[in-house]
Amino acid sequence: MLPQCTVDSAASGPITVETYTVTFDREGQPERGIVACRTGDDSRAWGNIDDADTLSLLCAEEGIGRTGTLSEEGMVKLG
């Protein structure tokens, strides 16, 4: 059996980015980040990024392993 982790759909607080993708609008500008996160108890949680500066950063630099915060509304702010 393959390793599995618990998904915490109500997670909030400190996270580490496990993986992510950035979507783009019709003009080719970053529009949204979709982030798979690991919480402090090693559960998986999902979040979104809509901050233009953070999206540009994720397009230019690696985001895996970065730390941040997941809000109760599901938004990720990288630290």
N, C-alpha and C positions, 0 to 999 in steps of 0.2 A: 504494500500500500504506500502511496506517495505521502510525503509530509503535508500536514495541513495546519492552518492557523485559524484562530477564531476571528470572525468579523464582528466589529462593534459599531453598529449603525448609529449609536447615540454618543459616540466618542467626542470628546473635546479636550483641549489642553495641549501639552507639548507633544510634538510628533517629529518623526524623521521621514524624509521622502524616500519611499521604496522605489517608485517609478512614476513617470508622468508623461503626458503628451500635451502639446499646445495645438489648438485649432486656430484657423485663420479666417478672416472675413473675405468678402469678394474682392477687396482691393489688395489682399495679400498681407494685411496687418494682423499681428497676433490678437486673438479675440478672447480666448478662454484657455485656462490650464485645467486639466483633469489629473488629479494627484492620488496615487495609492500611497497611504501613509502607514507607518508603524507607530503605535502608541507606546506609552511608558511600560505597559504590561505585555508588550509584543503582540497585541491584537492588530488586525488590519482595519483601517478606516479609509473612507474616500472623502475627498474634498475638492473644491474648485478655487481657482485663482482668476480674478478679473482685473487686477492692478496692472496697468500698461507697462510700468517700469519693471515689475517682476517678470512679466511675460517676455519682455525684450531680453532680460537677463537670462532666462531659461532657454531662449533661442541661441544665445551666444556662448553660454557656459553650461557645464554639467550641473544638473540639479539633484541627481541621486545622491543621497547621504546628507543633504542639507537639513538643517533643523528649523523648526518653526512652531507655530501654534495653529490649532484647528478650532475655529469658533463653533458654538452651538448651532449656528446657522449653516455650517458646512463650508465656511470659507477658510482658506489657508493663507497665513501671513508668514513668510519666511523671515528668519532672524538674521 
